[in-house]
Amino acid sequence: MLNRYPQGSVRVTGESMLTPSEVAAMFRVDPKTVTRWAKAGKLSAIRTLGGHRRYPEAEVRALLEELRETGYYAA
């Protein structure tokens, strides 16, 4: 069951999911870069019935924190 939330995120079975644009804004990259990361296996993604990608918020935040800790990303 998909429910839309105000910021555009989607919940699938209780897990908060983010759109490519939301992930891109967090990392300050282009949404196409986020899609490339998913294709390369750096992020897992699910596809909606319409074929759009959604990314688990917990996984995205963990990757962001990991990059901050290692010094690859400073926000």
GIJOMO-V92788 format. One record per residue. N is the residue number from 1. SS is DSSP state (H for helix, E for strand, - for the rest). PHI is phi in whole degrees, 0 to 359 (none if undefined). D_FIRST is the distance of its C-alpha to the first C-alpha in whole Angstrom. Layout:
N_SS_PHI_D_FIRST ; N_SS_PHI_D_FIRST
//
This chain:
1_-_none_0 ; 2_E_255_4 ; 3_E_234_7 ; 4_E_277_10 ; 5_-_244_13 ; 6_-_309_17 ; 7_-_279_18 ; 8_-_97_15 ; 9_-_286_13 ; 10_E_234_10 ; 11_E_253_8 ; 12_E_239_6 ; 13_-_47_7 ; 14_-_86_9 ; 15_E_266_11 ; 16_E_283_12 ; 17_E_241_12 ; 18_E_244_15 ; 19_-_279_16 ; 20_H_303_20 ; 21_H_294_22 ; 22_H_294_21 ; 23_H_295_22 ; 24_H_301_25 ; 25_H_295_26 ; 26_H_295_26 ; 27_H_264_28 ; 28_-_58_30 ; 29_-_229_29 ; 30_-_283_28 ; 31_H_305_25 ; 32_H_296_26 ; 33_H_296_28 ; 34_H_298_24 ; 35_H_298_23 ; 36_H_296_27 ; 37_H_299_26 ; 38_H_294_23 ; 39_H_295_25 ; 40_H_277_28 ; 41_-_89_25 ; 42_-_284_26 ; 43_-_225_22 ; 44_-_270_19 ; 45_E_220_17 ; 46_E_248_13 ; 47_E_250_13 ; 48_-_284_11 ; 49_-_299_11 ; 50_-_276_14 ; 51_-_92_15 ; 52_-_273_15 ; 53_E_276_16 ; 54_E_225_14 ; 55_E_242_16 ; 56_E_296_15 ; 57_H_301_17 ; 58_H_299_19 ; 59_H_292_20 ; 60_H_296_21 ; 61_H_295_23 ; 62_H_295_25 ; 63_H_296_26 ; 64_H_299_27 ; 65_H_295_29 ; 66_H_299_31 ; 67_H_293_32 ; 68_H_293_33 ; 69_H_295_35 ; 70_H_275_37 ; 71_-_89_38 ; 72_-_283_36 ; 73_-_218_34 ; 74_-_234_36 ; 75_-_253_34
//
